[in-house]
Amino acid sequence: MNDSDISYDYNYDDEVCEKDEVVRFGSIVVPAFFSIVITLSLVGNVLVLVILALYENLKSLTNILILNLAVSDLVFTSGLPFWAIYHSRGWLFHKTLCKIVTFVFFIGFYSSVLFLTVMTVDRYLTVVRPLSDLRPKTVRAGVLVSILLWIVSVGAALPSLLFSNVVFIPHKDKPSLGCEYEDDLWATVGVSQQNVFFLVASAVMAFCYCKILGRITRTRSHTKSRAVKLVLCVVVVFFLGWVPYNVVIFLRLLSNKLVPPFEDCDLSIRLDYAFYVCRLVAFSHCCLNPVFYALVGVRFRRHLKTIFLKMFRGPRAVETQEGRMQNIISQGSMY
């Protein structure tokens, strides 16, 4: 890597606040944890795509959204090996790859938020306003909605592609290279945009679920209840993971700008530890969605059982199982 590729930021705010212990903590914990998350995410989300391809149809809007959410999780997962190496040894790659990995991270984040929001709105329209014309009723409409959400995600992530760079990060023991926004202004814009995006999505989901839960309590539809339960589980886990992370990155932004009382070194170190822990929890969301499909989705569990029977017992052992499956497959989603 040439010196011209690196942004040397010698005005690093933490020069007088030694954080070598924090860095060592991250270099041990992050790679180990990400290795587990990467493995689970690849296995789980690939299984979701296989089940959708082999046993389900994509005439259901919910199935289309689940497919896109699985793709979003895989996109997000593709950047984790680079972040694991980064936390272990610093940024070792070219600035172009820094931009791409950061870009992929934000595409995964924004697309997850958007698809979960639309899944919640879809459940709201299905349960609360079943006669509404707002709900897409054709495969083509569902595909167009998906394309639009990906375009918005790419647009929201574009600043990270344009303004992230390899930067010089001094430490007492050994200076290292980092992959960050090269300008404080765009770092502020990036964190602010991420938090605003998150808050708006939270408000929409909270409104929808208040209405949904009110309607569900007055009905006895087990199918609708199961569908709502699945989406609710996925949404709740997503937000439990990402809310602390978004709060911490906002507080760290204040700390880096030396806003009182965040200029205190001890508080800054505690924020860095919190950042590592919250980041691990938030990034693990990409491997959790298939778990909830299996726990809540009855049809998903049946499909999964069929796949495992084929793998370990051969085709003949699943003929009866597949015959039964044909009797329950309909035009709905995999609940």
C-alpha positions as CSV (number, residue, x, y, z in Angstrom):
1,M,0.0,0.0,0.0
2,N,1.4,3.4,-1.0
3,D,1.6,6.3,1.4
4,S,-0.6,8.3,-1.0
5,D,-3.4,5.8,-0.2
6,I,-3.4,6.6,3.5
7,S,-5.0,9.5,5.2
8,Y,-2.7,10.5,8.1
9,D,-4.8,11.8,10.9
10,Y,-2.3,13.0,13.4
11,N,-4.9,15.0,15.3
12,Y,-6.2,11.8,16.8
13,D,-8.3,12.7,19.9
14,D,-7.1,9.7,22.0
15,E,-3.4,10.3,21.9
16,V,-3.4,11.4,25.6
17,C,-5.9,8.6,26.5
18,E,-4.2,5.3,26.2
19,K,-6.5,2.5,25.0
20,D,-4.1,-0.3,24.3
21,E,-6.1,-2.6,26.7
22,V,-9.3,-1.9,24.8
23,V,-7.5,-2.6,21.5
24,R,-6.2,-5.9,22.8
25,F,-9.7,-6.9,24.1
26,G,-11.1,-6.3,20.6
27,S,-8.3,-8.1,18.8
28,I,-9.1,-11.3,20.8
29,V,-12.9,-11.2,21.2
30,V,-14.1,-9.8,17.9
31,P,-12.4,-12.4,15.5
32,A,-13.5,-15.3,17.6
33,F,-17.1,-14.1,17.9
34,F,-17.3,-13.2,14.2
35,S,-16.1,-16.6,13.2
36,I,-19.1,-18.2,14.9
37,V,-21.5,-15.6,13.5
38,I,-20.2,-16.0,9.9
39,T,-20.6,-19.8,10.1
40,L,-24.1,-19.7,11.5
41,S,-25.2,-16.9,9.1
42,L,-24.0,-18.7,6.0
43,V,-25.6,-22.0,7.0
44,G,-28.8,-20.5,8.2
45,N,-29.5,-18.0,5.4
46,V,-28.4,-20.4,2.7
47,L,-30.9,-22.9,4.1
48,V,-33.6,-20.3,4.0
49,L,-32.9,-19.6,0.3
50,V,-32.8,-23.4,-0.5
51,I,-36.2,-23.9,1.2
52,L,-37.7,-21.0,-0.6
53,A,-36.4,-22.3,-3.9
54,L,-37.3,-26.0,-3.5
55,Y,-40.5,-26.0,-1.4
56,E,-42.1,-22.5,-1.5
57,N,-43.4,-20.2,-4.2
58,L,-42.7,-16.5,-4.4
59,K,-46.2,-15.5,-5.1
60,S,-46.5,-14.4,-1.4
61,L,-45.2,-11.0,-0.6
62,T,-44.0,-12.2,2.7
63,N,-41.9,-14.9,1.1
64,I,-40.4,-12.3,-1.3
65,L,-39.5,-10.2,1.7
66,I,-38.0,-13.1,3.6
67,L,-35.9,-14.0,0.5
68,N,-34.6,-10.4,0.3
69,L,-33.9,-10.3,4.1
70,A,-31.9,-13.5,3.8
71,V,-29.9,-11.9,0.9
72,S,-29.4,-8.8,3.0
73,D,-28.1,-10.9,5.8
74,L,-25.6,-12.6,3.5
75,V,-24.5,-9.3,2.1
76,F,-23.9,-8.1,5.6
77,T,-22.1,-11.3,6.5
78,S,-19.7,-11.0,3.5
79,G,-18.0,-8.0,5.2
80,L,-17.5,-9.6,8.6
81,P,-14.2,-11.5,7.7
82,F,-12.6,-8.2,6.9
83,W,-13.8,-6.6,10.1
84,A,-12.5,-9.6,12.1
85,I,-9.0,-9.2,10.5
86,Y,-9.2,-5.5,11.1
87,H,-9.8,-5.8,14.8
88,S,-7.1,-8.4,15.1
89,R,-4.3,-6.8,13.1
90,G,-5.5,-3.4,11.8
91,W,-6.5,-2.7,8.3
92,L,-4.2,-4.6,6.0
93,F,-5.9,-4.0,2.7
94,H,-6.1,-1.3,0.0
95,K,-8.2,1.8,0.5
96,T,-10.5,0.6,-2.3
97,L,-11.4,-2.5,-0.4
98,C,-11.9,-0.4,2.7
99,K,-14.5,1.7,0.8
100,I,-16.2,-1.5,-0.6
101,V,-16.4,-3.3,2.8
102,T,-17.8,-0.2,4.5
103,F,-20.3,0.3,1.7
104,V,-21.4,-3.4,2.0
105,F,-21.8,-3.0,5.7
106,F,-24.2,0.0,5.4
107,I,-26.1,-1.7,2.5
108,G,-26.7,-4.6,4.8
109,F,-27.8,-2.4,7.7
110,Y,-30.1,-0.2,5.7
111,S,-31.7,-3.0,3.7
112,S,-32.4,-5.0,6.8
113,V,-34.1,-2.0,8.4
114,L,-36.1,-1.4,5.3
115,F,-37.2,-5.0,4.6
116,L,-38.2,-5.5,8.3
117,T,-40.2,-2.2,8.2
118,V,-42.0,-3.3,5.1
119,M,-42.6,-6.8,6.5
120,T,-44.2,-5.1,9.5
121,V,-46.3,-2.8,7.4
122,D,-47.4,-5.8,5.3
123,R,-48.5,-7.6,8.5
124,Y,-50.4,-4.5,9.5
125,L,-52.2,-4.2,6.2
126,T,-53.0,-8.0,6.3
127,V,-54.3,-8.0,9.8
128,V,-55.7,-4.5,10.4
129,R,-56.7,-3.4,6.9
130,P,-57.1,-6.5,4.8
131,L,-59.2,-4.7,2.1
132,S,-56.6,-2.0,1.6
133,D,-55.3,-1.3,-1.9
134,L,-51.9,-0.3,-0.5
135,R,-50.7,-3.9,-0.1
136,P,-49.0,-5.3,-3.3
137,K,-51.1,-8.1,-4.6
138,T,-49.0,-9.4,-7.5
139,V,-45.5,-10.9,-7.8
140,R,-44.5,-8.1,-10.0
141,A,-45.5,-5.5,-7.4
142,G,-43.5,-7.3,-4.7
143,V,-40.4,-7.4,-7.0
144,L,-40.7,-3.7,-7.7
145,V,-41.0,-2.9,-4.0
146,S,-37.9,-5.0,-3.4
147,I,-35.9,-3.3,-6.1
148,L,-37.0,0.1,-4.7
149,L,-35.8,-0.9,-1.2
150,W,-32.4,-2.0,-2.6
151,I,-32.0,1.3,-4.5
152,V,-32.8,3.3,-1.3
153,S,-30.3,1.1,0.7
154,V,-27.6,1.7,-1.9
155,G,-28.3,5.4,-1.9
156,A,-28.2,5.7,1.9
157,A,-24.9,3.8,2.0
158,L,-23.3,5.8,-0.8
159,P,-21.5,8.3,1.5
160,S,-19.5,5.5,3.1
161,L,-18.2,4.5,-0.4
162,L,-17.2,8.0,-1.2
163,F,-15.8,9.3,2.0
164,S,-14.3,6.3,3.9
165,N,-10.6,5.7,3.7
166,V,-7.6,4.1,5.3
167,V,-6.5,6.4,8.2
168,F,-3.5,6.4,10.5
169,I,-4.3,5.5,14.1
170,P,-1.5,6.2,16.7
171,H,-1.1,3.9,19.7
172,K,1.5,3.9,22.5
173,D,2.9,0.5,21.6
174,K,2.4,0.3,17.8
175,P,0.5,2.6,15.4
176,S,-2.0,0.9,13.2
177,L,-4.2,1.6,10.2
178,G,-7.9,1.9,10.4
179,C,-10.8,1.9,7.9
180,E,-13.0,4.9,8.9
181,Y,-14.5,8.1,7.5
182,E,-11.6,10.3,6.6
183,D,-13.4,13.5,7.6
184,D,-15.1,14.3,10.9
185,L,-18.0,16.0,9.1
186,W,-18.9,12.8,7.2
187,A,-18.5,10.7,10.3
188,T,-21.1,13.0,12.0
189,V,-23.3,12.8,8.9
190,G,-23.0,9.0,8.8
191,V,-23.9,8.4,12.4
192,S,-26.7,11.0,12.3
193,Q,-28.2,9.4,9.2
194,Q,-28.0,6.0,10.7
195,N,-29.7,7.1,13.9
196,V,-32.5,9.0,12.1
197,F,-33.1,6.1,9.8
198,F,-33.4,3.8,12.8
199,L,-35.7,6.1,14.7
200,V,-38.1,6.6,11.8
201,A,-38.3,2.8,11.2
202,S,-38.8,2.3,14.9
203,A,-41.7,4.7,15.0
204,V,-43.4,3.0,12.0
205,M,-43.0,-0.5,13.5
206,A,-44.2,0.6,16.9
207,F,-47.3,2.1,15.4
208,C,-48.0,-1.0,13.2
209,Y,-47.6,-3.4,16.1
210,C,-49.8,-1.5,18.5
211,K,-52.6,-1.7,15.9
212,I,-51.8,-5.3,15.1
213,L,-51.8,-6.5,18.7
214,G,-55.1,-4.6,19.3
215,R,-56.7,-6.5,16.4
216,I,-55.2,-9.9,17.2
217,T,-56.6,-9.8,20.7
218,R,-60.1,-9.5,19.2
219,T,-59.7,-12.4,16.7
220,R,-58.9,-16.1,16.9
221,S,-57.0,-16.5,13.7
222,H,-54.1,-18.9,14.4
223,T,-52.5,-18.4,11.0
224,K,-52.5,-14.6,11.3
225,S,-51.2,-14.9,14.9
226,R,-48.3,-17.1,13.8
227,A,-47.4,-14.8,11.0
228,V,-47.4,-11.8,13.3
229,K,-45.5,-13.7,15.9
230,L,-42.7,-14.5,13.5
231,V,-42.3,-11.0,12.1
232,L,-42.5,-9.6,15.7
233,C,-39.7,-11.9,16.9
234,V,-37.4,-11.0,14.0
235,V,-38.1,-7.2,14.5
236,V,-37.7,-7.3,18.3
237,V,-34.4,-9.2,18.2
238,F,-33.2,-6.8,15.4
239,F,-33.9,-3.8,17.5
240,L,-32.7,-5.2,20.8
241,G,-29.4,-5.7,19.0
242,W,-29.2,-2.4,17.1
243,V,-30.6,0.1,19.6
244,P,-27.7,-0.2,22.1
245,Y,-25.2,0.0,19.2
246,N,-26.7,3.1,17.7
247,V,-26.8,4.8,21.1
248,V,-23.1,3.9,21.7
249,I,-21.9,5.2,18.3
250,F,-23.7,8.4,19.0
251,L,-22.1,8.8,22.4
252,R,-18.7,7.9,20.9
253,L,-19.2,10.6,18.4
254,L,-19.7,13.1,21.2
255,S,-16.6,11.7,23.0
256,N,-14.5,12.1,19.9
257,K,-15.6,15.7,19.6
258,L,-14.7,16.2,23.3
259,V,-18.2,17.4,24.2
260,P,-18.6,17.7,28.0
261,P,-18.7,15.4,29.9
262,F,-17.4,13.0,27.3
263,E,-13.9,14.4,27.2
264,D,-13.1,12.3,30.3
265,C,-10.6,9.5,29.5
266,D,-12.2,6.9,31.7
267,L,-15.6,7.5,30.2
268,S,-14.1,7.3,26.7
269,I,-12.5,3.9,27.5
270,R,-15.8,2.6,29.0
271,L,-17.6,3.7,25.8
272,D,-15.1,1.9,23.7
273,Y,-15.7,-1.4,25.7
274,A,-19.4,-0.8,25.3
275,F,-18.9,-0.2,21.6
276,Y,-17.2,-3.6,21.2
277,V,-19.8,-5.5,23.1
278,C,-22.8,-3.7,21.4
279,R,-21.2,-4.2,18.0
280,L,-20.9,-7.9,18.6
281,V,-24.5,-8.2,19.6
282,A,-25.7,-6.0,16.7
283,F,-23.7,-7.8,14.1
284,S,-24.9,-11.2,15.2
285,H,-28.4,-10.3,13.9
286,C,-27.5,-11.7,10.5
287,C,-27.4,-15.3,11.9
288,L,-30.5,-15.1,14.1
289,N,-33.4,-14.7,11.6
290,P,-33.3,-18.4,10.4
291,V,-33.5,-19.5,14.1
292,F,-36.8,-17.7,14.5
293,Y,-38.1,-19.1,11.2
294,A,-37.4,-22.5,12.6
295,L,-38.8,-21.8,16.1
296,V,-42.0,-20.0,14.9
297,G,-42.6,-21.2,11.3
298,V,-44.3,-24.6,11.3
299,R,-43.9,-25.1,7.5
300,F,-40.3,-24.0,7.7
301,R,-39.6,-26.7,10.3
302,R,-41.3,-29.3,8.0
303,H,-39.2,-28.2,5.1
304,L,-36.0,-28.3,7.2
305,K,-36.9,-31.8,8.4
306,T,-37.3,-33.0,4.8
307,I,-33.9,-31.6,3.8
308,F,-32.2,-33.3,6.7
309,L,-33.9,-36.6,6.0
310,K,-32.7,-36.4,2.4
311,M,-29.2,-35.6,3.5
312,F,-28.9,-38.4,6.1
313,R,-31.4,-41.1,5.1
314,G,-31.6,-40.9,1.3
315,P,-34.5,-40.1,-1.0
316,R,-36.7,-43.2,-0.2
317,A,-36.9,-42.3,3.4
318,V,-38.6,-39.0,2.6
319,E,-41.2,-40.1,0.0
320,T,-44.0,-40.3,2.6
321,Q,-42.8,-37.0,4.2
322,E,-42.9,-35.2,0.8
323,G,-46.4,-36.7,0.1
324,R,-47.6,-35.2,3.2
325,M,-46.0,-31.9,2.5
326,Q,-47.8,-31.6,-0.9
327,N,-51.1,-31.7,1.0
328,I,-50.2,-28.6,3.1
329,I,-48.4,-26.5,0.5
330,S,-50.6,-23.5,-0.5
331,Q,-50.1,-20.1,-1.9
332,G,-49.2,-18.6,1.4
333,S,-45.9,-18.0,3.1
334,M,-43.7,-20.5,5.0
335,Y,-45.4,-20.2,8.4
